[in-house]
Amino acid sequence: MHPESLRNWKDWRLWIADDGYALFKTEASFNAFRRKHGAELIESGQYLPGRGANAAVVGPRFDGVVLDIIRREARGQAA
């Protein structure tokens, strides 16, 4: 299997249900995060925005990208 296979990518709603629920209790909370950090999420290569009827998908390292952003924001608030 090619390392960039889409096999390990999932619909963002499934990611919330499976992995992201601890941080995003609702789709609305994730959508707010996605609006604020969309460019950075896309640049990470772990988030592909949906087009039309196709839902956005997240890669296998998306958790780390989200945690890095949240940690950075937390350090900024603590300063």
Beta strands, then each sheet from edge to edge (+ up, - down):
strand 1: 10-11
strand 2: 47-48
strand 3: 57-58
sheet 1: 1+ 3- 2+
end
